[in-house]
Amino acid sequence: MNTSSSVSETATDARPTRTYRWRVVDIVVAAVLGVAIGLVFWGWNTVGYAWFIAMDGLTPGLGGIAVGIWLIGGVIGGLVIRKPGAALLVEVIAAIVSMLIGNVWGVSTLLSGLVQGLGAELIFLLFLYRRFTLPVAMLAGVGAAVGAWVFELFYGSSPNILKTLEFNTIYLVSLVASGALLAGLVGWLAVKALAATGALNRFAAGREARREV
């Protein structure tokens, strides 16, 4: 009798099967996160936009450095729920909340949320929804930033494609840096802080936090 083989098979069978099926708690938490982040977006609409204008006045295109906070929904949604569609859903809900409360961009807020959430979503998909480290979070922020850049390149009464190559290059670099830091790094730290409170105990992020203690 091969005892080591039997033990190995038993251990393998005992491992929890990873499922990408959404639970009710996943949907509820996605909605709660979306609303909360939407309120953050709404507050950033004033502070961030003022910073955007100031940086853009200093060097055209540099305003992108202020955009990262508007990209954070997809990062946090993906890090917490860890299932297909989570990053996109949370970013879109946040965009809708920001739009409904009121801002100067109207329906374009929703469209921006869609492409930014999709950008973050594609990064989590690239890692097959199995890696949620800081580098992955920062890449998700970069993915959202690239989505924002492409959207603004073609959308609006004065799309960025009509502007100079220099402007678009500076804007892309600024967006990528902001996405990596303000969305990726800050989003990752926010999830870590939230998990430490015990609020995410029903999620892998919360269980990881308990193991690290």
Salt bridges, closest charged atoms under 4 A:
ASP26 OD1 - ARG23 NH2 2.87
ASP26 OD2 - LYS83 NZ 2.61
GLU208 OE2 - ARG82 NH1 2.78
GLU212 OE2 - LYS192 NZ 3.10
